[in-house]
């Protein structure tokens, strides 16, 4: 499952494709990010370091994918 599909699964009422900054636009709050981290870890069989759970890594699909690169 790709990042965009996971985002849509978590918040199916949000169009993530039109936002340039999920955090600034209010699409993701800290609770959403924690839920997203759990879903990413489960779907990708990885463990995301606490150091990487910062808003900058969750502003866009590209930012999330860039952060995930180190876990591949």
C-alpha positions as CSV (number, residue, x, y, z in Angstrom):
1,X,0.0,0.0,0.0
2,X,1.4,3.4,-0.9
3,X,1.5,6.5,1.3
4,X,-1.4,8.3,-0.4
5,X,-3.6,5.2,0.0
6,X,-2.7,5.0,3.7
7,X,-3.5,8.7,4.1
8,X,-6.9,8.2,2.4
9,X,-7.7,5.2,4.5
10,X,-7.0,7.2,7.7
11,X,-8.9,10.3,6.6
12,X,-11.2,9.4,3.7
13,X,-12.9,12.8,3.8
14,X,-9.7,14.8,3.0
15,X,-8.2,15.4,-0.5
16,X,-4.5,15.2,0.2
17,X,-3.6,15.7,-3.4
18,X,-4.5,19.4,-3.4
19,X,-2.4,20.4,-0.3
20,X,1.2,21.5,-0.4
21,X,1.6,21.3,3.4
22,X,-0.6,18.8,5.3
23,X,0.3,20.2,8.7
24,X,0.0,23.9,7.9
25,X,-3.3,23.3,6.1
26,X,-4.7,21.5,9.1
27,X,-5.1,18.1,7.3
28,X,-2.9,16.3,9.8
29,X,-2.5,17.1,13.5
30,X,-0.2,15.3,16.0
31,X,-2.8,12.6,16.7
32,X,-3.2,11.9,13.0
33,X,0.6,11.7,12.6
34,X,0.8,9.1,15.4
35,X,-1.9,7.1,13.7
36,X,-0.2,7.4,10.3
37,X,3.1,6.3,11.8
38,X,1.4,3.2,13.1
39,X,-0.2,2.4,9.8
40,X,3.1,3.0,7.9
41,X,4.9,0.7,10.3
42,X,2.3,-2.0,10.0
43,X,1.9,-1.8,6.2
44,X,5.7,-1.6,5.5
45,X,6.9,-3.8,8.3
46,X,9.3,-1.2,9.6
47,X,9.8,0.7,12.9
48,X,10.0,4.5,12.5
49,X,12.4,6.2,14.9
50,X,11.1,8.8,17.2
51,X,13.7,11.2,15.8
52,X,11.8,11.0,12.5
53,X,8.4,11.8,13.9
54,X,8.5,15.5,13.4
55,X,6.0,17.7,11.5
56,X,8.5,18.4,8.7
57,X,8.5,14.8,7.7
58,X,4.7,14.7,7.3
59,X,3.9,17.9,5.2
60,X,3.4,16.0,2.0
61,X,3.4,12.6,0.4
62,X,6.9,13.4,-1.0
63,X,8.2,14.3,2.5
64,X,6.8,11.1,4.0
65,X,8.3,9.0,1.2
66,X,11.7,10.7,1.6
67,X,11.6,9.9,5.3
68,X,10.7,6.3,4.6
69,X,13.6,5.8,2.2
70,X,16.0,5.2,5.1
71,X,13.8,2.3,6.2
72,X,13.9,0.3,2.9
